Amino acid sequence: MKVRRIAVAITLALLLGCGSSATKFKFNIIPVEDEWQLGANLARDVAHQVQLVNDAESLAYLRDMGTRIVAQIPPSNPTSTQTWEFLIVRDEAVNAFAIPGGHIYVNTGLIKSAHNASELAGVLAHEIAHVATRHTTQQMSNEYGISTLTKAALGSNPSTYQQVLAQVLSNGALAHFNRDQEKEADDLGVHYMFGAGYDPHGMANMFRTLLAEQKSRPNAVERFFASHPLTEDRIKDVEEQASKLPKKTNLITDEQQFHTVKEKLQ
């Protein structure tokens, strides 16, 4: 039944996309359970290739923050009921990335660069929004082709799977997002932050921090900017989105536990 379901989705995609050879598939033809399985396989192999932080307190803090943000995804979104994982990579590069299946990776270099808890929450919310909208597998469908990617998701195309894994390991990311996808992740991320109780202005502040890092040590943020193009106009747009939200007291801008974790990761 799963193969039939995918075949129907592929047929629909081809019918809707046949009007132009330049058509990009803007919807996802991979069932969410297959995406989560692909993510589990990738996460298993990534764990053998990068140095993951095993400090229980640091991981618990990141997972608690991530779980609070994931809880803001509407129940109608199938990713909201899946299991998400939040991991820390010991790497001084200022980067964070997501792979299919709700696996969010944050480098120690990014945590050290963040000035407060809301800046870190802004990065998590942005990456969570990319997964919730399934941007990564949309981009992969464009890059590898529907049939090839479907076979990889089902485990019957190991060569494509190895290409995907190599891309994660070499680039520190799986997809390069376009302007519309970045805006969608920004807008949703701001609302997720607000719903989770974090100051949504933290996202814009973190973006400013990243731009400052680009000027002072460009090599450190090279991977982040390669997959997440960032401009002053985009930061202004994020700030505007945050300013439109209702006034709310007790939003978290900073908390001591963030600084405790940051110190432990030095």
C-alpha positions, 0 to 999 in steps of 0.5 A: 500500500505504501508503494501504491500511495507514493506512486499515486503522489508521483503521478499527481506531481507529474500531472500538475508539473507538466505545464512547464519544463521549468516547474519546481515541485512545491509540495512534498510527495514523500510520506512523513513516515518515510521522511522520518525513517530516512532521518533516523538512518541519516542520524545513525550514520552522522553520529559516527562521523561527527563529535556529538556532545554527551553532556546530559545537562546541556542536552536536556536544556536544548531538548527542553527548549526545542520541545517547547517550540515543536509544541507550537506546530499545529496538530494538523501538521503531521510532523507535530506528532512525530518524535524530534531529536535535538543534538549538539555537535562539538564544532567551533563553526557557527552553524545549525542545521536540520535533516529529515525526520526532525533531527536538529543539530546545533554546533557548540560554536553557535551556542557560544556566539549566542548572547542569550537564550532567545537568540538560541531559541530563534535558531531552533525555531527557524530550523524547526520551521524548515522541518515542519514545512518539510522544506528539506525534502522538497529541495531534495526532490528538486535536486535528486528527482522524485523517483530517485529520492523515493527509492532512497527513502524506501531504502532501495537506492543506497547510492543516492542515500550515500550522496545525501549523507556525504552532503550533510557531512561535507556541507554541515547542511542538507539543503540550500533554501531559497528566499521564499522558504527562508521567509516562511521559516522566519515567519513561522519561527517567530510565531513558534517562539512567541507561543513557546514563551520566548521573546521573538525578537531573539531571532532577529538579534541572532541574525545580527550576531551572525552578520557580525560574525561574518565580518569578524571571522567569515570562515566560522559562519561560511556553512551557515550562510551557504545554506541560509542566505541572510541580508539586512532586509531579511532581518528587518522583516523578521523584526517587523513580524515580531513587532506585530505580535500581541504584547505579552509579559514574561517572555523569555529573553534570557535565563541562567541555565543558558549561560550555565550550558554555554560555560560548560561547552567552552 
